[in-house]
Amino acid sequence: MTKIIALCGVDEEITCLLERCDEYCFLRFFDEPERRGDVKLAYLLRSGLTVLLAIVGYRGAKGLAACDYLRTQNRSLPILWLCDRKEFELEAKRISVSFHGTGPPYPVSVVRQVML
């Protein structure tokens, strides 16, 4: 079975680091003028595809909105939010989202910790 990790708003540098974990298949969701990346992921989840983990890379309030939206669409989906603003950590906990301030340790190790 393919282990799928969805990436929403994750920058290119972190995406490249994550893609070195060749045991996972990464699906990238980007914003477009007509639809945000998290909304596109929610549509995919409704199709029945099993996603092991969603990683949200949007910063600040945009990241909180994306995590909150994904949580309302799927209560059981593990979500990891990579955010450069520590003050959002309590809000992440409130909506049952794993929070990681960006920077060392690198996200690959954080992904492995969340999935254990």
HUSUL-V571174 format. One line per field, one symbol per residue. psi: psi as a letter, one per 20 degrees, with the letter a starting at -180 (. if undefined). burial: 1 if it has 16 or more other C-alpha atoms within 10 Angstrom, else 0. A space follows every 50 residues. Layout:
psi=???
burial=???
This chain:
psi=ppoppppokprhghggghiinjiqppppoqqrhipqhhgggggghhiipp phqpppjqqbhgggggggghhhhohippppooqjohiighhghhjlpppo pqaqqqhghgghghi.
burial=00011111110000100100000001011100000011111100100000 11111111100011011101101000111111100001100100111111 1100001001100000
